[in-house]
Amino acid sequence: MPGPAANDGIIMAKRKTAARRKGSTALAREANLGSHLLVFNDDEVIQLLRTAIEREGHQVAFARRFGIERTSLNLMVNGKRPLTPAIIKALGLRKVYAPE
């Protein structure tokens, strides 16, 4: 009788595991599809604007660099005026709409 190490040409089939269902997010990651987005509300964008102004030095320098009126910039920083498309573009952002 042959020992356990002998393999008389017999091939044992491996048991297959059931395929797991994957959500669209997992599938997109595997296929390297889509993009990784950050979502900001208006208050967070104003904080980003303040940081960008500090990096530039002051409001006048930021306004000159991006061709924005300093008074309008000041009103936006203080939350008294809505953010304009020029400010959003200057920050390298874009406005999108998403369902809640």
N, C-alpha and C positions, 0 to 999 in steps of 0.2 A: 504494500500500500504506500503510495507516495506521500511524502511529508507535506506540511502546509506551504513550503516554499516552492513546491513543484507547480508549474502552470501548464497543464496539458493542453494548451491552446484554447483554454476556456476564458472568455472575456466576460467579465461581470459588468452589467449595465449599472450606471450610477442613477440613483433616484433623482428625478428632476424636481426642483422646487417650483411651486406655482409662481408665475410672474406677478409681481406686485404692481398695482395700479399706481401711477405717479401723477401728481397734480401738474397743472400747466407750468407752475413756477419751477418745479424740479426739472421738468423736461426742458424748459427754456435754459436753465443753468447748464444742464448736460450738453446741450447743443450750442452753448455760448451765444444765445440769442437775447435780444432785448437790451435794455440798458438799466443801470442802477441809478435811480433818481432820488434826489433829495427833495422833499416838499417843505416849503417854508410858508408861514402865514405872513401877513403884512408887518406885524410887530418884529418878526425875526428878520425880515428884509430890511427894516429900518435899522436894526442892530448891525446888520452887515454893512449898511451904508455908513453908519457911524464909524465902524472899524476901517472902512476904505478911506474915509475922510481923514482919520487919524494917521493912517499910513501915508497919505499924500501930504500931510503936514497941517493943513487947515482948510476950511470951507472954500476960501477964495481960490486956492490952488486946485482943489478938486473941480470946482465949477469951471475954471479956465481950461483945464485939461480936457473936459468932456463937453465944453460948449453949452453949459447950463447957467442960467441966471443964479447968482448967489442968493438972492432973496427968496427965490422959489425953492432952492435947495434947503435953505434954513427952515422954511415952512414945512417941508416934507420931513426933515429930520425931527422936527418937534411935533409931528403928527397932525398938523393943522391943514395939510393939503395932501391929497392922494398922490401916490407915487406915479410918476410919468413913465411912458415907454423909454424915454432917453435915460432915465436913472436905472431902470431895470436892465437896459442894454449895457450901460456903463459898468454895472456889477457883473456882467457876464451871465445874466439870468434870462429866462423867458417865461412869459405868463401862459399857463395852461389851465384848462378847466377839467375837473374830475368829479365824478359822482361821489356823493358821501355814502 
